[in-house]
Structure formats: C-alpha cells, structure tokens
Amino acid sequence: MSSLMVSVVVYDSSESDLRSMLASLAKAAEAAVQARLLSEICLFLVDNSRSTPVTGMLERLRREWSAPLTAHTELRVEVLSGHGNLGYGRGNNRALKQAAAACYCLILNPDVELEPNVLVEGIGYLRSHPAVAMVAPAVIEADGRLTHLCKAYPTVFDLWLRGFAPSMLKRWFHQRLERYTLEFLWGSEVPADIPIASGSFMLCQGAALRQVGGFDPGYFLYFEDFDLSLRIATQGAVRWLPAMRIRHAGGQAARKGVWHVWQFTRSGVRFFNQHGWHWM
C-alpha cells in the first residue's frame, strides 16, 4: 500500500462547493483504502485568500474531515495559510513541498466532485502502468453525458476562437475546435495518450511530479496545467482514463472580466515563448 498527497488551492471558493468536494473525496479515499491501494493520505487546503473568515472556514472543514477514514489509514489534514495569493501553481507547490515522499499526488480544484471509484481506478492504473506519469479523468456533464477536459497543443487562433470569438465564428470553425478539444474521445471507453490535461484534476506519479519540480512558479493563473502536462510527459505518458469520472463546474477566462483576460493573455505569451508559437 502507498501514500497519496491531495492539494486543493482555495480562493473565493464557496463553503458549499468545498463541502461537496470534501465529501466526495472522503468516499473516493475510503474506497481506495478498502481496496488496499492506500495506507496514508495527506490533504492540504492551500488558502490563497487574504480573508480571515475564509481561513476560519477552512479550519472548520479541516477539523470535520480529520475523523479517521478507517483504522488502517494514516490521515493528515492541514490548512496552509498566511502567504497571500500566490497563484494556482505556486499554491500547489507549497503543498508538494509538505509531502515530498508521497507515492501519488492529486491536484484538485475545489469545485470538483469525485465519483466514488475515481481513486481506485486512477491509483490502480498508475500502479499497474508505471510508465504513465499522469492520468486525467472523464467528466460527467449535467445531462449525464461523458466528456473531458483534455486538449491538443493549442494555436493562438484556437485559443482566441474558443475563448473570445462570437458564436457565429465558432459554428463556422466547429471542426477545428473539435480537433483542439479532442472531440474524438467523447463516448470512448479506451484510455488514450493526450498532450494536455486540465489542472482541475491531475493524478500523478509522485516521483514524476517531483522530477519536473512541480508547477512553474512563473505562471500566476492559466496555462500552468498546459506547461506541467508537457513537462511531465518527459517522465512518462499523460493519459486520459475514462474509467475515472468527475463532475466539474469550470468557466472560460473571457466570462470573468478584464483582469482574467489579462492574466490569460500574459500566461499564454509565457507558454508559447517556452514551448513554441503555433499561430494557426
């Protein structure tokens, strides 16, 4: 049996979302313990807010979640706070430094809900496929359909089209968008290697994640998951695993205001400078 480190960066997250996420994580962790895949779980709630009430809420949730899952599990739950808003990647890196020997690492958004078997499927797959460095889940939509958050390597035009173009242009270029969002995976039950996984749920071999140094701290928000996916692929395959299933309520940068558009653009320039510009 082995250890799992879970990192959740919290910034302006609702208590109801966090409670739902933690409840689903507890069920998934319990199933992995019962399957004798885990013997130690370290959960870090990384408080990127500057609000004292948020820190107090996280401490309440920590105490509630600290009840042992089973008698056969060593459970550690901590709130990391007082550092201000470090950004998504640097916030997760704080947690990674606290659990430097974990066999598996899960990067998780606070607005994600896990299906009960997600850790059984994911950790079981990583154990039996040591050449795989990271696995990404299928996503259950509100209507029950399966989709995913995986991407192809982006072009500048793809990003503009998907995030900012009017609906008419998106319809004209729907085939291009479908290639970028790997639509061919929809409905498939077969694992597939992918270029880019979403930072909302990244289950990694701990050694592979440590080897690449975790997230690049130069990204404050956006594209840190694109960058990490490409770098961790030097350690092993990045694979979509449809047997792992989550629910996720995400949003596009263009819908979040000028500051988010600026951060998206800034991080996008950094990403293309590092990994290569593809315009069209």
Salt bridges, closest charged atoms under 4 A:
GLU15 OE2 - ARG19 NH2 2.99
GLU15 OE1 - ARG60 NH2 3.36
GLU59 OE1 - ARG62 NE 2.92
GLU64 OE1 - ARG19 NH1 2.70
GLU78 OE2 - ARG76 NE 2.72
ASP111 OD1 - HIS248 NE2 3.46
GLU115 OE2 - ARG247 NE 3.65
GLU141 OE1 - ARG145 NH2 2.87
ASP143 OD2 - ARG145 NE 2.98
ASP158 OD1 - ARG176 NE 2.65
GLU178 OE2 - HIS174 ND1 3.48
GLU189 OE2 - ARG245 NH2 3.22
ASP193 OD1 - ARG239 NE 2.59
ASP216 OD2 - ARG270 NH2 3.14
ASP227 OD2 - ARG231 NE 2.81
ASP227 OD1 - HIS275 NE2 2.73
